[in-house]
Amino acid sequence: MSALPVYRYRLAPHGLMTRRQLRCAGLSAARADVVGEIRWRRGRRVAYLYDPATAYPVRPMTPGRWRSHAAMMRARRTCPTCRTDRGYVISRSLGTCVPCHDRHPAP
């Protein structure tokens, strides 16, 4: 097994991209091979680098996937106590919307 080349922060070769950079370019790193890594903060942070020539385009969202995404987000915005769509994602640490949490504080 060969070790991946390691680059310091901001010193990666031109042309290699991180997952976020691939995504912004409309590409997916799902089936692309890792060709290197960037390390910073004394090695505690790592970002893998990909060759965009081997990356595939992102699959387009179909109407069914959009419906599924909308249902998932609606469930995250709905308070389990009052069953109201609050328009924001309910905090998992609170477990309910803010008005319900203020009305019934945890013991």
C-alpha distances in whole Angstrom, upper triangle without the diagonal:
4,7,9,13,15,19,22,25,26,24,22,22,25,24,21,23,22,23,27,27,26,28,31,30,31,27,25,21,21,19,18,14,13,13,14,16,19,20,24,26,24,21,23,23,20,20,17,18,18,19,23,23,20,22,25,29,30,32,35,37,40,43,42,39,41,44,41,40,43,44,41,42,46,45,43,46,49,50,50,53,56,54,54,52,52,50,47,44,45,44,42,43,47,46,49,51,52,56,55,53,56,59,57,55,53,55
4,6,9,12,16,19,22,23,21,19,19,22,21,19,20,20,22,25,25,24,27,29,29,29,26,24,20,21,19,17,13,12,11,11,13,17,18,21,24,22,19,21,21,18,18,15,16,16,17,21,21,19,21,24,28,29,31,35,37,40,43,42,39,41,44,41,40,43,44,41,42,46,45,43,47,49,50,51,54,56,54,54,52,51,50,47,44,45,44,42,43,47,47,50,51,52,56,55,54,56,59,57,56,54,55
4,6,9,12,16,18,20,18,16,17,20,20,17,18,18,20,23,23,23,25,28,27,28,25,23,20,20,19,17,13,11,10,9,10,13,14,18,20,19,16,18,18,15,15,13,13,15,16,20,21,19,21,24,27,28,31,34,36,39,42,42,38,40,43,40,39,42,43,40,41,44,44,42,45,47,48,49,52,54,52,52,50,49,47,44,42,43,41,40,41,44,44,47,48,50,53,53,51,54,56,55,53,51,53
4,6,10,13,15,17,15,13,14,17,16,13,15,14,16,20,19,19,22,24,24,25,22,20,17,18,17,14,11,8,6,5,7,10,12,15,19,17,14,17,16,12,12,10,10,11,13,17,18,17,18,21,24,25,28,31,33,36,40,39,36,38,40,38,36,40,41,38,38,42,42,39,42,45,46,47,50,52,50,50,47,47,45,42,39,41,39,38,39,42,43,45,46,47,51,51,49,52,55,53,51,50,52
4,7,10,13,14,12,10,11,14,15,12,14,14,17,20,19,19,22,24,23,25,22,21,18,20,20,16,13,10,7,5,6,9,10,14,17,16,14,16,15,12,12,10,10,12,13,17,18,18,19,23,25,26,30,33,35,38,41,41,38,39,42,40,38,41,42,39,40,43,43,41,43,46,48,49,52,53,52,51,49,48,45,42,40,42,40,39,40,44,44,47,47,48,52,52,50,52,55,55,52,51,53
4,7,10,12,10,8,11,14,15,12,14,13,16,18,18,19,22,23,23,25,23,22,19,21,21,18,15,11,10,6,5,6,7,10,13,12,10,13,12,9,10,9,10,13,15,18,20,20,20,24,26,27,30,33,35,38,41,41,37,39,41,39,37,40,42,38,38,42,42,39,42,45,46,47,50,52,50,50,47,46,44,40,38,40,38,37,38,41,42,45,45,46,50,50,48,50,53,52,50,48,51
4,7,8,6,6,8,12,14,11,13,13,16,17,17,18,21,22,22,24,22,22,19,22,22,19,17,13,11,8,6,5,6,9,12,12,11,13,12,10,10,10,10,13,15,18,20,20,21,24,26,27,30,33,35,38,41,41,38,38,41,40,37,40,42,39,38,42,42,39,41,45,46,47,50,51,50,49,46,45,43,40,38,40,38,37,38,41,42,44,45,45,49,49,47,49,53,52,50,48,51
4,6,5,7,10,13,16,14,14,14,17,18,17,19,22,22,23,26,24,24,21,24,25,22,20,16,15,11,9,6,5,6,10,10,9,12,11,10,10,12,12,16,18,20,23,23,23,27,28,28,32,34,36,39,42,42,39,39,42,40,37,40,42,39,38,42,42,39,41,44,45,46,49,51,49,48,46,44,42,39,37,39,36,36,37,40,41,43,43,44,47,48,46,48,51,50,48,47,49
4,6,7,11,13,15,13,13,12,15,15,15,18,20,20,21,24,23,22,20,23,25,22,20,17,16,12,10,6,6,6,9,10,10,12,10,9,9,12,12,15,18,19,22,23,23,26,27,27,30,32,34,37,40,40,37,37,40,38,35,37,39,36,35,39,39,36,38,41,42,44,47,48,47,46,43,41,39,36,34,36,34,34,34,37,39,41,41,41,44,45,43,45,48,48,46,45,47
4,6,9,10,13,12,12,12,15,15,14,17,19,18,19,22,21,22,20,24,25,22,21,18,16,13,11,8,10,9,12,14,14,16,13,12,11,13,12,15,16,18,21,22,22,25,26,26,30,31,33,37,39,40,36,36,40,38,35,37,40,37,36,39,40,37,38,42,43,45,48,49,48,46,43,41,39,36,35,37,35,36,36,39,40,42,42,42,45,47,45,46,50,50,47,47,49
4,7,9,12,11,12,13,17,17,15,18,21,20,20,24,22,23,21,24,25,21,20,17,15,12,11,8,10,11,14,15,14,17,15,13,12,13,12,15,16,18,20,21,22,25,26,27,31,33,35,38,41,42,38,38,42,40,37,40,42,39,38,42,43,40,42,45,46,48,51,52,51,49,46,45,42,39,38,40,38,39,39,42,43,45,45,45,49,50,48,50,53,53,51,50,52
4,6,9,7,9,10,14,15,13,15,18,18,18,21,19,20,17,21,21,18,16,13,11,9,8,7,10,12,15,16,15,17,15,12,11,11,9,11,12,14,16,18,18,22,23,24,28,30,32,36,39,39,36,36,39,38,35,38,40,38,37,41,41,38,40,44,45,47,50,51,49,48,45,44,41,38,37,39,38,38,39,42,43,45,44,45,49,49,48,50,53,52,51,50,52
4,6,6,9,12,15,16,14,15,19,19,17,20,19,20,18,21,21,17,16,14,11,10,11,10,14,16,19,20,19,21,18,16,14,13,10,11,11,13,14,16,17,21,22,24,27,30,32,36,39,40,36,37,40,39,36,39,42,39,39,42,43,41,42,46,48,49,52,53,52,50,47,46,43,41,39,42,40,40,42,45,45,47,47,48,51,52,51,53,56,55,54,53,56
4,6,8,12,15,16,12,14,17,16,15,18,17,19,17,21,21,17,17,15,13,12,13,13,16,18,21,23,21,23,20,18,15,14,11,11,10,11,13,15,16,19,20,22,26,28,30,34,37,38,35,35,39,38,35,38,40,38,38,41,42,40,42,45,47,49,52,53,51,50,46,45,42,40,39,41,40,41,42,45,45,47,47,47,51,52,50,52,55,55,54,53,56
4,6,10,13,14,11,11,14,14,12,15,14,15,14,18,18,14,14,13,11,12,13,14,17,19,23,24,23,24,21,18,15,13,10,9,7,8,9,12,12,16,17,19,22,24,27,31,34,35,32,32,36,35,33,35,38,36,35,39,40,38,40,43,46,47,51,51,49,48,44,44,41,38,37,40,39,39,41,44,44,46,45,46,50,51,50,52,55,55,53,53,55
4,7,10,12,9,9,13,14,12,15,13,13,12,15,15,12,12,10,8,8,10,11,14,17,20,22,19,21,18,15,11,10,6,6,5,7,9,11,11,15,16,18,21,24,26,30,33,33,30,31,34,33,31,34,36,34,33,37,38,36,38,41,43,45,48,49,47,46,43,42,39,37,35,38,37,37,38,41,41,43,43,44,48,48,47,49,52,52,50,50,53
4,7,8,6,6,10,10,10,12,10,11,10,13,14,11,12,10,10,10,10,10,14,16,19,21,19,20,16,13,10,8,5,5,6,7,10,11,10,13,14,15,19,21,23,27,30,30,27,28,31,30,27,30,33,30,30,33,34,32,34,37,40,41,44,45,43,42,39,38,35,33,31,34,33,33,35,38,38,40,39,40,44,45,43,46,49,48,47,46,49
4,5,5,6,9,10,11,13,11,10,9,12,14,11,12,9,10,10,9,9,12,14,17,19,17,17,13,10,7,6,5,6,9,9,13,13,11,14,15,15,18,21,22,26,29,29,25,26,29,28,25,28,30,28,27,31,31,29,31,34,36,38,41,42,40,39,36,35,33,30,28,31,30,30,31,34,34,36,36,37,41,41,40,42,45,45,43,43,45
4,5,5,6,9,10,11,9,8,6,9,12,10,11,10,12,12,11,12,15,16,19,21,19,18,14,12,8,7,7,7,10,10,13,13,10,12,13,12,15,17,19,22,25,25,22,23,26,24,21,24,27,24,24,27,28,26,28,31,33,35,38,39,37,36,33,32,30,27,25,28,27,27,29,32,32,34,34,35,38,39,38,40,43,42,41,40,43
4,5,5,6,9,10,9,9,9,12,15,14,15,14,15,15,14,13,16,17,19,22,20,19,15,13,10,10,10,11,13,12,16,15,13,14,14,12,16,17,18,22,25,25,21,21,25,23,20,23,25,23,22,26,27,24,26,30,32,34,37,37,35,34,31,30,27,25,23,26,25,26,28,30,30,32,32,33,36,37,36,38,41,41,40,39,42
4,5,5,6,9,9,10,10,13,15,13,15,14,15,15,14,14,16,18,20,23,21,21,17,15,11,11,10,10,11,9,13,14,12,13,13,13,16,18,19,23,26,27,23,23,27,26,23,26,28,26,25,29,30,28,29,33,35,37,40,41,39,37,34,33,30,28,27,29,29,29,31,34,34,35,35,36,39,40,39,41,44,44,43,43,46
4,5,5,6,5,6,7,10,12,10,13,12,14,14,15,15,18,20,23,25,23,23,19,16,13,11,10,8,9,7,10,11,8,10,9,9,13,15,17,21,24,25,21,22,25,24,22,25,27,25,25,28,30,28,30,33,35,37,40,41,39,37,34,34,31,29,27,30,30,30,32,35,35,36,36,37,41,41,40,43,45,45,44,44,47
4,5,5,5,6,8,11,13,12,15,15,17,18,17,18,20,22,24,27,24,24,20,18,14,14,13,11,13,10,14,14,10,10,9,8,11,12,14,18,21,21,18,18,22,21,18,21,24,22,21,25,26,24,26,29,32,34,37,38,35,34,30,30,27,25,24,27,27,27,30,32,32,33,33,34,37,38,37,40,42,42,42,41,44
4,5,7,9,11,14,17,16,18,18,19,19,19,19,21,22,25,27,26,25,21,19,16,16,14,13,14,12,15,16,13,13,11,10,13,14,16,19,22,23,20,19,23,23,20,22,25,23,22,26,27,26,27,30,33,35,38,38,36,34,31,30,27,25,24,28,28,29,31,33,33,34,33,34,38,39,38,40,43,43,42,42,46
4,6,9,11,14,16,14,17,17,18,19,19,19,23,24,27,29,27,27,23,21,17,16,14,13,12,9,12,13,10,11,9,9,13,14,16,20,22,24,21,21,25,24,22,24,27,26,25,28,30,29,30,33,36,38,41,42,39,38,34,34,30,29,28,31,31,32,35,37,36,37,37,38,41,42,42,44,46,47,46,46,49
4,7,10,12,14,14,17,18,19,21,21,22,25,26,29,31,29,28,25,22,19,17,16,14,14,10,12,13,10,9,6,6,9,10,12,16,19,20,17,18,21,21,19,22,24,23,23,26,28,27,28,31,34,36,40,40,37,36,32,32,29,28,27,30,31,31,34,36,35,36,35,37,40,41,41,43,45,46,45,45,48
4,7,9,10,10,13,14,16,18,18,20,23,25,28,30,27,27,23,20,17,15,13,11,11,8,10,10,6,6,4,5,9,11,14,17,20,21,18,19,23,22,20,23,26,24,24,28,29,28,30,33,35,37,40,41,38,37,34,34,31,29,28,31,31,31,34,36,36,37,37,38,42,42,42,44,46,46,46,45,49
4,5,8,8,11,12,15,17,17,19,22,24,27,28,26,25,22,19,15,13,12,10,11,9,11,10,6,5,6,5,8,11,14,17,20,20,17,18,22,21,19,22,24,22,23,26,27,26,28,31,34,35,39,39,37,36,33,33,30,29,27,30,30,29,32,34,34,35,35,37,40,41,40,43,45,45,44,43,46
4,6,5,8,9,11,13,14,16,19,21,24,26,23,22,19,16,13,10,9,7,9,8,11,9,6,7,9,9,12,15,17,20,23,23,20,21,25,23,21,25,26,24,25,28,29,27,30,33,35,36,40,41,38,38,35,35,32,30,28,30,30,29,32,35,34,36,36,38,41,41,41,43,46,45,44,43,46
4,6,9,10,14,16,16,19,21,24,26,28,24,24,21,18,15,12,13,10,12,12,13,10,8,8,10,9,11,14,16,19,22,21,18,20,23,21,20,24,25,23,24,27,27,26,29,32,34,35,38,40,37,37,34,34,32,30,28,30,30,29,31,34,33,35,36,38,41,41,40,43,45,44,44,42,45
4,7,10,12,15,17,20,22,25,28,29,26,26,23,19,17,14,13,10,11,11,12,8,7,7,10,11,12,16,18,21,24,23,21,23,26,24,23,27,28,26,27,31,31,30,33,35,38,38,42,43,40,40,37,38,36,34,31,34,33,32,35,38,37,39,39,42,45,44,44,47,49,48,47,46,49
4,7,9,12,14,17,20,23,26,27,24,24,21,17,14,11,10,7,7,8,9,6,5,7,11,12,14,18,20,23,27,26,23,25,28,27,25,29,30,28,29,33,33,32,34,37,40,40,44,45,43,42,39,39,37,35,33,35,35,34,36,39,38,40,41,43,46,46,45,48,50,49,48,47,50
4,6,9,12,15,18,21,24,25,21,22,20,16,13,10,9,6,8,10,11,8,8,11,15,16,18,22,24,27,30,30,27,29,32,30,28,32,33,31,32,35,35,34,37,39,41,42,46,47,45,45,42,42,39,37,35,37,36,35,37,40,39,42,42,44,48,48,46,49,52,51,49,48,51
4,6,8,11,14,18,21,21,18,19,16,12,10,6,6,5,8,10,12,10,10,14,17,17,20,23,26,28,32,31,28,30,33,31,29,32,34,31,32,36,35,34,36,39,41,42,45,47,45,44,41,41,39,36,34,36,35,34,35,39,38,41,42,43,47,47,45,48,50,50,48,47,49
4,7,11,14,17,21,21,18,19,17,13,11,8,6,5,7,10,12,10,12,15,18,20,23,26,28,31,35,34,31,33,36,34,32,36,37,35,35,39,39,37,39,42,44,45,48,50,48,47,44,44,42,39,37,39,38,37,38,42,42,44,45,46,49,50,48,51,53,53,51,50,52
4,7,10,14,17,17,14,16,14,10,9,6,5,7,9,13,14,14,15,18,21,22,25,28,30,33,36,36,33,34,37,35,33,36,38,35,35,39,39,37,39,42,44,45,48,49,48,47,44,43,41,38,36,38,37,36,37,40,41,43,44,45,48,49,47,49,52,51,49,48,50
4,6,10,13,14,11,12,10,7,6,4,5,9,12,14,17,16,16,20,22,22,25,28,30,33,36,36,32,33,36,34,32,35,37,34,33,37,37,35,37,40,41,42,46,47,46,45,42,41,39,36,34,36,34,33,34,37,38,40,41,42,46,46,44,46,49,48,46,45,47
4,7,10,11,9,11,8,6,5,6,7,11,14,16,19,19,19,22,23,24,27,29,31,34,37,37,33,34,37,35,32,35,37,34,33,37,37,34,37,40,41,42,45,47,45,45,42,40,38,35,33,35,33,32,33,37,37,40,40,41,44,45,43,45,48,47,45,44,46
4,7,7,5,7,6,5,7,9,11,15,17,20,23,22,22,25,27,26,30,32,33,37,39,39,35,36,39,37,34,37,38,35,34,38,38,35,37,40,41,42,45,46,45,45,42,41,39,35,33,35,32,32,32,35,37,39,39,40,44,44,42,44,47,46,44,42,45
4,5,5,7,5,7,9,12,14,17,20,22,25,25,25,28,29,28,32,34,35,38,41,40,37,37,40,38,35,37,39,35,34,38,38,34,36,40,40,42,44,46,45,44,41,40,38,34,32,34,31,31,31,34,36,38,38,38,42,43,40,42,45,45,42,41,43
4,5,6,6,9,12,15,17,21,24,26,29,29,28,31,32,31,34,36,37,40,42,42,38,38,41,39,36,38,39,36,35,38,38,34,36,39,39,41,43,45,44,43,41,39,37,34,32,33,30,30,29,33,34,37,37,37,41,41,39,40,44,43,40,39,41
4,6,8,10,13,16,18,22,25,27,30,30,29,32,34,33,36,38,39,43,45,44,41,41,43,41,38,41,42,38,38,41,40,37,39,42,42,43,46,48,47,46,44,42,41,37,35,36,33,32,32,35,37,40,40,40,44,44,41,43,46,45,43,41,43
4,5,7,10,13,15,19,22,25,27,27,26,29,31,30,33,36,37,40,42,42,38,39,41,39,36,39,40,36,36,39,38,35,38,41,41,42,44,46,46,45,43,41,40,36,34,35,32,31,31,34,36,39,39,39,43,43,41,43,46,45,42,41,42
4,7,10,13,16,20,23,25,28,28,27,29,31,30,32,35,35,38,41,40,36,37,39,36,34,36,37,33,33,36,35,32,34,37,37,38,41,43,42,42,40,38,37,33,31,31,28,27,27,31,32,35,36,36,40,40,37,39,42,41,39,37,39
4,7,10,13,17,20,22,25,25,23,26,27,26,29,31,32,35,37,37,33,34,36,34,31,33,34,31,30,34,33,30,32,35,36,37,39,41,41,40,38,36,34,31,28,30,27,26,26,30,31,34,34,35,38,39,36,38,42,41,38,37,39
4,7,10,13,17,19,22,21,20,23,24,23,26,29,30,33,36,35,31,32,35,32,30,33,34,31,30,34,33,30,33,36,37,38,41,42,41,41,38,37,35,32,29,31,28,28,28,32,33,35,36,36,40,40,38,40,44,43,40,39,41
4,7,10,13,15,18,18,16,19,21,20,23,26,27,30,33,33,29,30,32,30,28,30,32,29,28,32,32,29,32,35,36,37,40,42,40,40,37,36,34,31,28,30,28,28,29,32,33,35,35,36,40,40,38,41,44,43,41,40,42
4,7,10,13,15,14,14,17,18,18,21,24,26,29,32,32,28,29,32,30,28,31,32,29,29,33,33,31,33,36,38,39,42,44,42,41,38,38,35,32,30,32,31,30,31,34,35,37,38,39,42,43,41,43,46,45,44,42,45
4,7,9,12,12,11,15,17,17,21,23,25,29,32,32,29,30,33,31,29,32,34,31,31,35,35,33,35,38,40,41,44,46,44,43,40,39,37,34,32,34,33,33,34,37,37,40,40,41,45,45,43,46,49,48,47,45,48
4,6,9,8,8,11,14,15,18,21,23,27,30,30,27,28,31,30,28,31,33,30,31,34,35,33,35,38,40,42,45,46,44,43,40,40,37,35,33,35,34,34,36,39,39,41,41,42,46,46,45,47,50,49,48,47,50
4,5,6,7,11,13,15,18,21,24,27,31,31,28,29,33,31,29,33,35,33,33,37,37,36,38,41,43,44,48,49,47,46,42,42,39,37,35,38,37,37,39,42,42,44,44,45,49,49,48,50,53,53,51,50,53
4,5,5,8,10,12,16,18,21,24,28,28,26,27,30,29,27,30,33,31,31,35,36,34,36,39,42,43,47,47,45,44,41,40,37,36,34,37,37,36,39,41,41,43,42,44,47,48,47,49,52,52,51,50,53
4,6,8,10,14,17,19,22,25,29,30,27,28,32,31,29,33,35,33,34,37,38,37,39,42,45,46,50,50,48,47,43,43,40,39,37,40,40,40,42,45,44,46,46,47,51,51,50,53,55,55,54,53,56
4,7,10,13,15,18,22,24,28,28,25,27,31,29,28,31,33,32,32,36,36,35,38,41,43,44,48,49,46,46,42,42,40,38,36,39,39,38,40,43,42,44,45,46,50,50,49,52,54,54,53,52,55
4,7,9,12,15,18,21,24,25,22,24,27,26,24,28,30,28,29,32,33,32,34,37,40,41,44,45,42,42,39,39,36,34,32,35,35,35,37,40,39,41,41,43,46,46,46,48,51,50,49,49,52
4,6,9,12,15,17,21,22,19,21,24,23,22,25,28,26,27,30,31,31,33,36,38,39,43,44,41,40,37,37,35,33,32,34,35,34,37,40,39,40,40,42,45,45,45,48,50,50,49,48,51
4,6,9,12,15,18,19,17,18,22,21,20,23,25,24,25,28,29,29,31,34,37,38,42,42,39,38,35,35,32,31,30,33,33,33,36,38,37,39,38,40,43,44,44,46,48,48,48,47,51
4,6,9,12,16,16,14,15,18,18,16,19,22,21,21,24,26,25,27,30,33,34,38,38,35,34,31,31,29,27,26,29,30,30,33,35,34,35,35,37,40,40,40,43,45,45,44,44,47
4,7,9,13,13,11,13,16,15,15,18,20,19,20,23,24,24,26,29,32,33,37,37,34,33,30,31,28,27,26,29,30,30,33,35,34,34,34,37,40,40,40,43,44,44,44,44,47
4,6,10,11,9,10,14,14,13,16,18,18,19,21,23,23,25,27,31,32,36,36,32,31,28,29,26,26,25,28,30,30,33,35,33,34,33,36,38,38,39,42,43,43,44,44,47
4,7,8,6,6,10,10,10,12,15,15,16,18,20,20,22,24,27,29,32,32,29,28,24,26,23,23,22,25,27,27,31,32,30,31,30,33,35,35,36,39,40,40,41,41,44
4,5,5,6,9,10,11,12,14,15,17,18,20,21,23,24,28,29,33,32,29,28,25,27,24,25,24,27,29,29,33,34,32,32,31,34,36,36,37,40,41,41,42,42,45
4,5,5,6,9,10,11,12,14,15,16,18,20,21,23,26,27,31,30,26,26,23,25,22,23,23,26,28,29,32,33,30,30,30,33,34,34,36,38,39,39,41,41,44
4,5,5,6,9,10,11,12,14,15,17,19,20,21,25,25,29,28,25,24,22,24,22,23,22,24,27,27,31,31,29,29,29,32,33,33,34,37,38,38,39,39,42
4,5,5,6,9,10,10,12,14,15,17,18,20,23,24,28,28,24,24,21,23,21,21,20,22,24,24,28,29,27,27,27,30,32,32,33,36,37,36,37,37,41
4,5,5,6,9,10,11,12,14,15,16,18,22,23,27,26,23,22,19,20,18,19,18,21,23,24,27,28,26,26,25,28,30,30,31,34,35,35,36,36,40
4,5,5,6,9,10,10,12,14,15,16,20,21,24,24,20,20,17,19,17,18,18,20,23,23,27,27,25,24,24,27,29,28,30,33,33,33,35,35,38
4,5,5,6,9,10,11,13,14,15,19,20,23,23,19,19,17,19,18,18,16,19,21,21,25,25,22,23,23,26,28,27,28,31,32,32,33,33,36
4,5,5,6,9,10,11,12,14,18,19,23,22,19,19,16,17,15,15,14,16,19,19,23,23,21,21,21,24,26,26,27,30,31,31,31,31,35
4,5,5,6,9,10,11,12,16,18,21,20,17,16,13,15,13,13,13,15,18,19,23,23,20,20,19,22,24,24,25,28,29,29,30,31,34
4,5,5,6,9,10,11,14,15,18,18,14,14,12,14,13,14,13,15,18,18,22,21,19,18,18,22,23,22,24,27,27,27,29,29,32
4,5,5,6,9,10,13,14,18,18,15,15,12,14,13,13,11,12,15,15,19,19,16,17,17,20,22,21,22,25,26,26,27,27,30
4,5,5,6,9,12,14,17,17,14,13,10,11,10,9,8,10,13,14,17,17,15,15,15,18,20,20,21,23,25,25,25,26,29
4,5,5,6,10,12,15,14,11,10,7,9,8,9,9,10,14,15,18,17,15,14,14,17,18,18,19,22,23,23,24,25,29
4,5,5,8,9,13,13,10,10,8,10,11,11,9,9,12,12,16,15,13,12,13,16,18,17,18,21,22,21,22,23,26
4,6,8,10,13,13,11,11,9,9,9,8,5,6,9,9,13,13,11,10,11,14,16,15,16,19,20,20,21,21,24
4,6,9,12,12,10,8,5,6,6,5,4,5,9,11,14,13,11,10,9,12,14,14,15,17,18,19,20,21,24
4,6,9,8,6,5,4,6,8,8,8,7,11,12,15,13,11,9,8,12,13,12,14,17,17,17,19,19,23
4,5,6,5,6,7,7,10,10,9,7,10,11,13,10,8,5,6,9,10,8,10,13,13,13,15,16,19
4,6,5,8,10,11,14,13,12,9,11,11,13,11,8,6,8,12,12,10,11,15,14,13,15,15,18
4,6,8,11,12,15,15,14,11,13,13,14,11,9,6,8,11,10,7,9,12,11,10,13,13,16
4,5,9,10,14,14,14,12,15,16,17,14,12,8,8,11,10,7,11,13,11,12,15,16,19
4,7,9,12,13,13,12,15,15,18,15,12,10,10,13,12,10,13,16,15,15,18,19,22
4,6,9,11,12,11,14,16,18,15,13,10,9,12,11,10,13,15,15,16,18,20,24
4,6,8,9,9,13,15,18,16,14,11,9,12,12,13,15,17,17,18,20,22,25
4,6,8,8,11,14,16,14,13,10,7,9,10,11,13,15,16,17,19,20,24
4,7,9,12,15,17,16,15,13,10,12,13,15,16,18,19,21,22,23,27
4,6,9,12,14,13,13,11,9,11,13,14,15,17,18,20,20,21,25
4,6,9,12,11,11,10,9,11,14,14,14,17,19,19,19,20,24
4,6,9,8,7,6,6,8,11,11,11,14,16,16,16,16,20
4,5,5,6,7,7,9,12,12,10,13,16,15,15,15,18
4,5,5,8,10,11,15,13,12,15,17,16,15,14,17
4,6,9,10,11,14,13,11,14,16,14,13,11,15
4,5,7,8,11,9,7,10,12,11,10,9,13
4,7,9,12,9,8,12,13,11,11,10,14
4,6,8,6,6,10,10,10,10,11,15
4,6,5,6,9,10,11,12,13,17
4,5,5,6,9,10,10,12,16
4,5,5,6,9,10,13,16
4,5,5,6,8,11,14
4,5,5,6,8,11
4,6,6,9,12
4,6,10,12
4,6,9
4,6
4
